[in-house]
Amino acid sequence: MNSIETASNLLNEIFTEKEVEEIKSSSVSRRFTEESEFNLTPNKFAQPIDLDISLEGDIEKPMFNMPGYPFRSLENTEKFISEIKEKGINTIVLRITGEKENRSDIYEKLEDQSSAFEKLRKAFDRNEITFVVDPFSVALNKDGSWGIKDYKNNLDNLKTSQLLSDIALAYGSINTDYILTLGRADKEVEITKRTLDFINSDTHIMSFSQNTETQNAYMYLKDKTNHTDTGQKILVGNITDMTLRTIFDIYEGSNVVVVKPVENFHLILATSQFLESKDKVISFLTSDSVNKIAQEDKKIEERIKDILFNINDFNEKSKKVKIASYTVSGTYYLQKSFEEEKGEKFASNVVEELLKNALSAANNKFFKLIDRNAYWYFNR
């Protein structure tokens, strides 16, 4: 008796005749449906743009390791946004970089950068384009840290907190739709939120709540040696820290939690569950891993107690919060390498699979896919 006959006879032994007939009529495919549950459409995307205010005229400047994604002048940015809008993409994440000649002071840069944004805001009203402003470059230090330093070259927490407030004041006063908090400092969302409330601004907050010390986010730098560890961001893999910071940011007033990098599907899924279930929040905040952190810091302990004491209010606030994902420069670089080596179709499949997984993890809590490939994907 050969192996095939043995298997066939065994099937008849371990299943009833009726069950065998059911097996015969069943499909060899694992699919229940032939339709995709999640599709990529332009309205689900946000296109990042790096606007360099030092560039004059309608020009682009190549960015290291970022083929197809240059620095853009103000004039060029305005033109590009018009092209993006034609593709049905209506959200822009604007990282404003550069400085005007002889204006390198942090507050001079903030003034010039916010003035550049104000010109774009006047060119595209809120019914046309939703703007998310990323203030990353205004206080980026050579060692990769973010904020204002004292005379000993240490970060000054009070002055950095004041800067966060002044950023919110600057952009909250000129019809910015969202300010992106950077995931660098304690209470940055609370500082931003209180400032916006104080000036009666309707600007919302997006937060890099789970920002980690990933090297994959610095592909655009020619020299990454000083960016190996900023000392500010969460260590890669420390899911307790990332989840606790997310809960704190929601507590402080974040409207959209941005998961960065997009590959952290487990964080997208976990965040979507926390936003819906107060029982999961309670279970996490009373876990051994969180208790260990709380025991070492009374301020954290008090914050946790306040959330738990007002858990119903927190849960109602959480239900209004959405999730975005952010594709970092290292992932973009790999995708463009695939495009160069294997072609556009292969690269688009790689992008599509990655972003569909992000969509499925966020489910009904989804807001936007922030991806440098957004315009490219719909312009192929």
N, C-alpha and C positions, 0 to 999 in steps of 0.2 A: 504493500500500500504506500503510495507516494504522499508527500507532505500536504498537497492540495486536497486529496481525498480525506486525509486524516482531519484537516481543519473543517471540511464540509460536514463530515460525520459528527465531529465534536459540536458544531453549531446546532445540529439537530438534537444533540443530547442535552445541551444546557439551556435551550429555548424550547417553548412549546410550539406546536405546529402553527397556532395562530400568531405567535410572536415572530416566527420565521417568515410568515406571509407579510407581516407588517414591515419587517426588515427589507423584504424584496421590493416593497412598494415605496420605501423611503428614499431620500436623496443621498447621494454621496457627498454633497456639499454641506458645509457647516453654516451656510447663510440662511437666515430667516427671511431676509428681504434683499432685493436687488437695488434698492435705492440708498444713497448716502444719507446718513442721519444729519450730518453737518456739511454745509457747502460754504465755500469762500466767496463772498460777495463784497464789492467795494465798500459798502457802508459799514462793514465789520473791521475795516483797517484804519490805522492812523499812520500817516507818512512822517517819519522824522526828517528834519532839515537842519543842517549846521549852517547858520547864517554868520558870516564873518564881517563885522562892521568896519574892518579896516580896508576891505576891498571896495574899489570904486568902479562905477559903471556896470555894465551887464556882463559879468565875468564869473567863471568858476575856477577854483584852484584845487588841483588833485590832493586827495587825502591819502596818506601812507597806508598801503595794504587794503584800501577800500575802493576797488575798481567800480566805476559807475556811481560812486557816492562822494561827490566833491564838497568842499566848502563853497558857499555861494555868497555873492554880494547881495545887498538889499534889493537892487533892481532885478537881478537874476532870480532871487527868491520869489519876488512878486510874480514874475512871469511863470516860474515853475509851478507855483500854487494854482495859477489859472489853468495850467495843463492838468494838474492833479484833479482839480474840480471837475473837469470835463470827463474824467474817467469814473466819476461817482464817488470819489474819496473825499469826505468832508471834514476830516480831522487831521490837524497838523501838530506834531510835537516839535517845538522850535527850541533848539539849543543855540543860544546866541553867544558867539565867541568873538575874540579879537578886541582891540582897543583903538581909539583914535590917537593920533600922534600927540605925544607929551601928556597923555591922560591915562596913566597906569594905576593911579590910586583906585582902590576897591570901589569907593563911592562914586568916583568919576566914571569908572567902567559901568557901574549899575545905572547911572544916569544916562549914559550914551546908549547902552544896550536897551534899556526900557524905552528910550526915545525912538530907536529903530523899530521896536515892536509896535509902538503907537502908530507909526506910519503904515505898517501892514494892517493893523486893526482898522484904520480908516479906509484902506483899500478893499477890505473884505469884512462885511458886517457879520453879526452872529448868525443870521439866517443862512449865510453862505458857508462859512468856515468856523469850525470850533478850534480854538487855539489852546494848546497846552504849552506853557513856558517852563523850560528847564534851566534854572539859574546856575548850573554846574560850574561854568567857567569864571564866574565873577570873583570867586574866592578860592580857586584851586591853587594849591601850593606845589612847589617843585618836588616835594617828597611824596606827593599823591594825596596828602591830607586836604581837608576842606575847612576853611574858616579863617579867622583873624588870629595872628600870632602876636605874642608879647615880645619884649626886648630880649628875652632869653630863648626865643624861637620855640616857645611852647604855645599850644593853642589856648587862647583866652576864651573861656566859656561864656562869660558875660558879654563880651564884645561880639562874639560869634552869634549869640542869641539875639543881640540887638540887630545884627546884620540880617538874620532871618526875618525879623519883624520889619525891617526896612525894605526887604525884598517884597514881602507881602503888601506893604504900603504902596510901593512903587507900581507893582503890577495889578494890585487890586483896585487901583484908582483909574485904570485906563482900559476897562472892559476886557480883561483877560478872562477866558472861560475857566481855565484850570491852572493852578501853580503846582509844579511837581516838587515835593519835598524829597530830599536826597538819600535818606536812610543813613545819615552820618552822625547825628547828635540826638541826645535825649530831649524829649519834649518839643522837637521841631514842628510837629503837626499842631500841637497845642499853641505854640507861639504864633504860628501862621494863622490858625483859626481865630484866636482872640484878636489879632490885629485886623483881620478881615471883618470880623463882627464889629469892632470898634469904629471902623470907617463905613459901616453899613454896606459893605461890598457884597455882591452876589457871586463873586469868584469862588469856585470850588477847589477842592484839594485832591490831588492824586499823590500817592505816597509810595516810594520805594521801600516798603516796610521790611522786606526780607533781604535787603541789599547785603551781599556777601563779598568777601575778599577774593573773588574769582579773577584769575589772570586772563580768562577768556574775554573779558570786557575791555581789554586795552590793546587790541590788535592794531588800532590806528596810530599807536605811539611808536616812534622810531627807537626810542630807548625806554624800556619798561622797568629798568633795574630799580628805579626809585619808587615804583608802584607795587612792589611785591606785597607789602602789608602796610596799610594806612594807619592801622591802630584804631580805626573808627568803625569799620564795617564788621558784620557778623562773620565768624569763621565758617567756611564751607562745611556743610553737613550738620551743623548745629541746629537741628530742627526745633528744639525747644526754644532757643533764643529767637528764631525766626517767627515762630507761631506767637510767642509772647509779645514780641514787638508789633506784630500785626494786630493783635487784640488791643494793645495800648494805643496804636495809631487810630483805630476805629473809635475807641473810647474818647480820644482827643479831638476827633472831628474829620477824619479822612472820609472822602466820598468814594474814592476808587483806590483799591489796593493793586499795585502793579507788581506782578511776579517776574523777577529778573534773575537769571535768564529764563527764557520760555521753556527750556528743557525740564524745568522743575515741575513736572506735571503733578507730582505728589503734593506739592505746596498749593497748586491751583485747586486740586480736588479737596484737600484738607480745609483750605480757606472757604471754599464754597459751602462746605458742611458746617463750619463754625458760624457762617453768616445766617444759616437757617435754623440751627439747633442750639438753644441755650443749654440743653443737657450736655452737649459736647463741650461747650465753653466751661461749664461747671466742672466737668470731669477733668478737663485739662488743667484748669487753674488750681485744682485741689490735688493734682498728681504729685508724686514724690519728686520728680525732676524740677517742677516749678517751686515746690516747697523748699527745695535746697537753695534755689536762687533767692527766694524771698527771705530766708533766714539770714542771708548775708547782707541784705540791704533793706532797712526799715522803710525807705521811701517806696520801694517796689512792693513790699508787703502791704503798705497802706493803700496803694493803687489797686492791688488785687482785691483787697477787702471791699473797697468802694464799688468795684465792678460787680462782685458777688452780691453785695447788699442791694444793689440796684440792677439786678440781672434782667428784670423785665424791661426796664428802660433801655438797657444795653442791647437786648435782643431786638427791640423795635428799631433802634438806630441801625443795627447790623443788617436788618432786612432791606434797608435802602441802599446799602453799599454794593458796588459792583467790582468786578475783577478784570484787570487788563493784563496782558503779557507783553514782555519786551525781549526782542531778539537782539542779543549783544553783538558787538563788532566781530568777535571771534567766530561766531556762528555764521554771520554774513560773509566773512572771508572764506570760510570753508565752502559755502554754497556757491560763491563766485568761482572758486577753484574747480568745483564740479562742473560749472558751466563751461569753463575754459577747456577742461579735459574731456568731458563727456557730452557736452552740448546743452542747449537751452532747455530741451524737453526733459532731460534727466534732472537738471537743476530745479526746474519748476515742480517736478514730482517730489523732490526732496523737501522743498519749501511747503508744498501743499500738505504732505503727510505730517510734517512737524506742526503746522498751524491747526490742522484738523484735530490733532490730539489735544492741543491746548483748548480748543473750542469745546471738545467733548468733556474735558475735565472741569471747565468752568460752568458748563450747562447753562441754566437760566440766569446765572449771576454774571454772565459775560458782558464786557463793555467794549473793548477794542483790542485788536492785535497790532501792537506797535512794532513795525518791521520796516527796515530800510528798503526791502524789496517790494513794498506795496505798489508803487507806481509801475515798476518793471513788470510785476506779475500780471497786471491788467493791460499792459502796453506791448506785450510780446507779439 
